[in-house]
Amino acid sequence: MRNTRISLVLGDITEEDADAIVNAANSTLLGGGGVDGAIHRAGGPSILRDCKQLRASTLKDGLPAGSAVATTAGNLAARWVIHTVGPVWSDTEDRSRLLSSCYTESLRVADALGAASVAFPAISTGVYRWPVEDGARLAIEAVRRCDSGPIDVRFVLFSQRAYDVFSNAVREI
């Protein structure tokens, strides 16, 4: 990406003041735990309403892993929530292409919306068990390779350990 600024924030993604925040959603788009549940709770019912409309129209079978779609951000400081479904970690199947796609597809959606800033969580590194070191490397590489998207890309990390791992990945890549 041209002139992209990558920054790291230790904190809560629901409090980010960005044009778009990315939700590490499940394929149903109907809320859940972790980042997904926090975004739905903080954003209020309009996010769920938009997700239900998507499920009733274009995403009858849910959102596939590696894809992204946008909704309103409801009560959040952001204008939009970009929902993406990360893959579950597997030690027998390489799913890294799907994880990289979460970042690039989210950036493409952000670009189509006209977003100048986007905030990402560490997709799949929580309950989906993706090793955070590998997840950080794939995230940074995907953002740097992507030829579309916002100028300001932030990774909002919930723990000091994730922040430190992402910080190392930014320096190494």
C-alpha positions in Angstrom: 0.0 0.0 0.0 1.2 3.5 -0.8 2.2 5.7 2.2 0.5 3.3 4.7 1.1 4.1 8.3 1.0 1.0 10.5 0.7 1.6 14.2 0.0 -0.5 17.3 -2.3 0.3 20.2 -2.7 -1.5 23.4 -6.3 -1.3 24.3 -10.0 -2.0 23.5 -10.9 -2.0 19.8 -14.5 -0.9 20.7 -13.0 2.4 21.9 -11.0 3.2 18.7 -11.8 6.4 16.8 -11.2 5.1 13.3 -13.3 5.3 10.2 -13.7 1.5 10.4 -13.0 -1.2 12.9 -12.6 -4.8 12.0 -14.6 -7.4 13.8 -13.2 -10.9 14.2 -16.6 -12.4 13.5 -18.0 -15.9 13.3 -19.7 -17.0 10.1 -23.2 -16.4 11.4 -22.5 -12.6 11.9 -24.9 -12.8 14.8 -22.5 -12.0 17.6 -20.5 -14.3 19.8 -17.6 -14.1 22.3 -14.3 -12.2 22.4 -14.0 -9.3 20.0 -17.2 -10.2 18.2 -19.3 -10.0 21.3 -17.6 -6.9 22.6 -18.3 -5.1 19.3 -21.9 -6.1 19.2 -22.4 -5.1 22.8 -20.7 -1.7 22.5 -22.2 -0.9 19.1 -25.8 -1.7 20.0 -28.6 -3.4 18.2 -28.1 -1.6 14.8 -25.1 -3.8 14.1 -27.1 -7.0 14.7 -29.9 -5.6 12.6 -27.6 -5.0 9.6 -26.0 -8.4 10.0 -29.5 -10.1 10.0 -30.3 -8.2 6.9 -27.1 -9.5 5.2 -28.0 -13.0 6.3 -31.5 -12.7 4.9 -30.3 -11.4 1.5 -26.8 -11.9 0.2 -25.2 -14.1 2.9 -27.9 -16.8 3.5 -25.2 -19.4 4.3 -23.1 -17.0 6.4 -19.8 -15.2 5.7 -17.1 -17.6 4.6 -13.7 -17.5 6.3 -11.3 -15.0 4.6 -14.1 -12.8 3.4 -15.2 -9.4 4.7 -18.4 -7.3 4.7 -19.3 -4.0 6.3 -22.2 -2.8 8.4 -23.0 0.3 10.4 -21.0 0.8 13.6 -24.0 1.8 15.7 -22.9 3.5 18.9 -19.1 3.0 18.3 -16.8 5.9 17.5 -16.1 4.3 14.1 -18.4 4.9 11.1 -18.4 1.2 10.0 -17.7 -2.3 11.3 -16.0 -4.6 8.8 -16.8 -8.2 9.7 -14.3 -10.9 8.7 -14.2 -14.5 9.6 -10.8 -15.9 10.5 -9.8 -19.5 10.2 -9.5 -21.8 13.1 -5.8 -22.9 13.6 -4.9 -26.4 12.3 -1.6 -28.1 12.7 -2.5 -30.5 9.9 -3.7 -28.0 7.2 -2.2 -24.7 6.2 -4.9 -22.1 6.4 -2.5 -19.1 6.4 -3.9 -18.0 3.0 -7.4 -17.6 4.7 -5.9 -15.6 7.6 -4.1 -13.2 5.2 -7.2 -12.8 3.2 -9.1 -11.6 6.3 -6.7 -8.6 6.3 -6.6 -7.9 2.5 -10.4 -8.3 2.0 -11.1 -6.0 5.0 -8.8 -3.4 3.5 -10.5 -3.7 0.1 -13.9 -3.2 1.8 -12.5 -0.2 3.7 -11.2 1.2 0.5 -14.6 0.8 -1.2 -16.2 2.6 1.7 -13.8 5.5 1.5 -12.3 4.8 4.9 -9.0 6.6 5.6 -8.3 4.7 8.8 -9.0 1.1 9.9 -8.4 -0.7 13.2 -7.7 -4.4 13.3 -7.7 -6.9 16.2 -5.3 -9.9 16.1 -7.7 -12.1 14.0 -7.9 -15.8 14.9 -5.3 -15.5 17.7 -7.9 -15.9 20.5 -10.5 -18.7 20.7 -9.5 -19.9 17.2 -6.0 -20.7 18.6 -3.8 -19.3 15.9 -0.3 -18.8 17.3 0.1 -15.1 17.9 3.6 -14.9 16.5 2.5 -16.4 13.2 -0.7 -14.4 13.2 1.2 -11.2 13.7 3.6 -12.0 10.9 0.8 -12.9 8.5 -1.2 -9.7 9.4 1.8 -7.3 8.9 2.8 -9.0 5.6 -0.8 -8.9 4.3 -1.2 -5.2 5.1 2.1 -4.3 3.5 1.4 -6.3 0.4 -2.2 -5.0 -0.2 -2.5 -2.4 -2.9 -5.7 -0.9 -1.7 -7.1 0.4 1.6 -6.7 3.2 4.1 -3.6 5.2 4.8 -3.8 4.6 8.6 -3.8 1.0 9.7 -3.9 0.3 13.4 -3.6 -3.0 15.2 -5.4 -2.8 18.5 -4.0 -5.5 20.8 -5.8 -6.4 23.9 -2.9 -7.8 25.9 0.7 -6.7 26.5 2.0 -10.0 25.1 0.1 -9.6 21.8 1.3 -5.9 21.6 4.9 -7.1 22.1 4.6 -9.8 19.5 3.1 -7.5 16.9 5.8 -4.9 17.7 8.5 -7.4 17.0 6.8 -8.5 13.8 6.6 -4.8 12.6 10.4 -4.4 13.2 11.3 -7.7 11.5 9.2 -7.4 8.4 
